[in-house]
Amino acid sequence: MSDVYKITELVGTSPVSFAEAAKAAVAEAAKSVRHMDWLEVIGQSARIKDGKVEEFQVKVKIGFKIER
């Protein structure tokens, strides 16, 4: 039988980097979503304050297997 996946879209944030923002999104999703298998970064942005990057933001799609 073939597997079926659902995709959810999240935005993770971090004051450190885009990579840390993606990790934050996965860590938060892991609290309530099981069977996560992959993620796709679909966008990156950052908040600027006083001429400096204050926060990195990453929009991700996370795929997880549907339980039967």
Secondary structure, DSSP 8 states (H G I E B T S, - for coil): ----EEEEEEEEEESS-HHHHHHHHHHHHTTT---EEEEEEEEEEEEEETTEEEEEEEEEEEEEE---
